[in-house]
Amino acid sequence: MQREQPQLFPALQPRQTGLLDVGEGHCVYYEDCGNLKGQPVVMVHGGPGAGSNPQMRRYHDPDVYRIILFDQRGCGRSRPHASLEANTTWHLVSDMERLRIYLGIERWQVFGGSWGATLALAYAQTHPQRVSSMILRGIFLMRQSELDWFYVDGCNRLFPDAYAEFVAPLSPDERNDVIAAYYHRLTHPSDAVRLPAAKAWSQWEASTLSLLPQSQRRKLFEHDAFALAFARIECHYFINRGFLSYDGQLLQNMQRLSGLPITIVNGRYDVITPLKSAWDLLEAMPSIELRIVEGAGHAMTEPGTTHELLSAAYRHQNSELSQITSGDISTPA
């Protein structure tokens, strides 16, 4: 599996798809792919609000893994679209657990990047007994310092042109609190206000995702339906600080994951989730395997990052198989 060039597994079609009623008016879309009797893994997408995509099925060997994808509340193919009602981190943690039980899975690997890593940590710290291992990318801990870096002062010094476009619709006073100003627009009753704000918010993130610009990504982020869900839900989570009890909660609670195999992959030049957050996790839990990808930014599709994620999935596959053989962990229900 140590490949000279990154190579995703071939395109894979789900064995089963569905909408799981998780209550409070929400139905969560899910996919069940790969080997029904294989090692379960749940793929946790970013954003919040980005939704899953077919490429996320291709980081694990489908002959070995049972690969579960789902769209978090309000985005992708989940319904209702772009809804902020009953949509918090803890609702999503509950949804993941409900999906695990519904699919008859005892324990699963949790694989997530960016916001997906945030939610993966929140889930694992709430249900550590249900997690066999973790593969995380682009660590984001929903701390005020991380939000300030991206929306106040930090990333704008590297991308002053893109940031100028991002704040151009705002008055000088509104620029003192960019997140609040956009939240006001994104929750406005008029589509004529919401949609331009959603596109501007989404384009700022699209402009900074990878080390080298990708025009196709910008086109995706400009799509009305994607931009509206992505921007509304992401801003909703950020203005509420991820619905965490206090700043640094996820870092403080890392002891709950003691003994759990965890691999982190982070681009050296990731300007959305800078390497410092991954380093903070490593200092809190030295047993973490940290893979720093030189020549990569934030996106999981960058070649070096793809390679490290594929390699991590292979290493965890062998590790979990040996644990099952030795009787250290239980096989899936």
Buried (B, 14 or more C-beta within 10 A) or exposed (E): EEEEEBEBBEEBEBBEEBBBEBEEEBBBBBBBBBBEEBBBBBBBBBBBBBBBEEEBBBBBBBEBBBBBBBBBBBBBBBBEEBBBEEBBBEBBBBBBBBBBEBBEBBBBBBBBBBBBBBBBBBBBBBBBEBBBBBBBBBBBBBBEBBBEBBBBEBBBEEBEEBBEEBBEEBEEEBEEBBBEBBBBBBBEEEEEBBBEBBBBBBBBBBBBBBBEEBEEBBEBBBEEEBBBBBBBBBBBBBBBBBBBEEBBBBBBBBEEBEEBBBBBBBBBBBBBBBBEBBBBBBEBBEEBBBBBBEEBBBBBBBEBBBBBBBBBBBBBBEEBEEBBEEEEEEEBE
